[in-house]
């Protein structure tokens, strides 16, 4: 009888994975052990067939696959909840990935494009669109064009979800605002506008379970983090279309410093450093007088904007604060808070990039400027370019208008001017 009971227990825990996906599984800290690990031979979540467990008794072939067991959309139409990846079967040629989390959809890594301009042939390989996580069960493989992280030394072959996110949620935010490791287990997530404030008896998880100072996965030792996670707050419903209203994550400070755990040369590059970029970013990269440009810029040719309504989710910024009460009041999805930056606001890595992947090279939030214009004007109105829209094939870059629109999170092209120029102008154009 005891053997039958144990067998039933392990069967039920294997079958219960969809429940874990729907429930607040991590809740600011570690989830149920059997949500990620298995004691015995168990069905693969990805294939449904019996398989040996992965390393560390994981329920996937590797760490990334184990995470995507709950974080890749299955049999649902997106965007929805915690999903960060769209299966290939849901995005055939011409159909974009479905998820629109602030970090992006890893499915863009599987969307490659080819087009002609005159007699020249151009290609845009999918691996250029984001962080190339290793998740073999779901078709994700290591970055093929380099063995190390750009601007750093982290091995590309070892990049998985847990390279950035601590699966055991060891880091927590205390009532004093510090990020510490160990101690009282978090009582809730600390990532959302609905998250409780931490108390001495009830700390909360750090933002998105990101690794803190000293973090390094057991599987990839030798690259401990030197900077802690950022101060940031997301709205509780964050995976959504922005066709009507924007999704505003309230970034406070520290995002670029955290990214520099793996990309230090991008943050600390000196002039003429080979292979490094020097666009200002970080807590010391204050917008200063450029805040005036951001606030006045509405679209190409229109500088009538005001600070009260100038925020654009395609060009976010850090507010230069770690006051979580303030950040909670600014994380919105209803456009009730659209205030732009002031001189103390920071430029950060996520001002231009998404954290996971995007529809553009280098996981940028908008067309990086390979084409002069990001919108088209085939009939006197602003539209997203695509191979299904009359115009220059080089502007469509092999994409359908649906793919271009999704890359902009369904924000209407009419929000911008016909023949809208690069959104770098949000900070750098002057009236």
Secondary structure, 3 states (H helix, E strand, C coil): CHHHHHHHHHHHHHHCHHHHHHCCCCCCCCCCHHHHECCCCEECCCCCCEECCCHHHECCCCHHHHHHHHHEECCCCCCCCCCCEECHHHCCCCCCCCCCCCCCCHHHHHCCEEEEECCEEEEECHHHHECCCCEHHHCECCCCCCCECCCCCCEHHHCCHHHCECCCCCEEECCCCCEEECCCCCCECCCECCCCCCCCCCCEECHHHECCCCCCCCCCCCCCCCCCCCEEEECCCCCCCCCCCCCECEEEECHHHHHCCCCHHHHHCCCCCCCCCCCCCCCCCECCCHHHHHHHCCECCECCCCHHHCCCHHHCCECCCCCHHHHHHHCECCCCCCCCCCCCCECCHHHHECCCECCCHHHECCCCCCCCECEECCCCCCEECCCCCCCCHHHHCCCCHHHHHHHCCCCCHHHCCCCCECCCHHHHCCC
